[in-house]
Amino acid sequence: MDIAAWRDLVIVIWGSVGVLALIFICIIIFLFYRKTAALIESADSVVVQVGGVVDYVDKEVIRPVTQVGTMIEGIIKGISLIKEIFKKKEEDDE
């Protein structure tokens, strides 16, 4: 066998090994996809449920607490303003 025949043989062998490796990798990826597809669907449903819970908590808990906090802050600022007014009147009277 001359060098050209060996070269052709090596190319054919490496080509065959490459094709077999590519087929094997594709099969592994496909099996992995089938196993994880159910997990991904389950995670999607959990995300939707958690989104519903967050919306509910926002409407029922966070908004009322924020409104009460805002109301208390307004009352405190109003009292502070009234105190400032009376404090200035006392200073002007002296």
Buried (B, 14 or more C-beta within 10 A) or exposed (E): EEEEEEEEEEEEEEEEEEEEEEEEEEEEEEEEEEEEEEEEEEEEEEEEEEEEEEEEEEEEEEEEEEEEEEEEEEEEEEEEEEEEEEEEEEEEEE
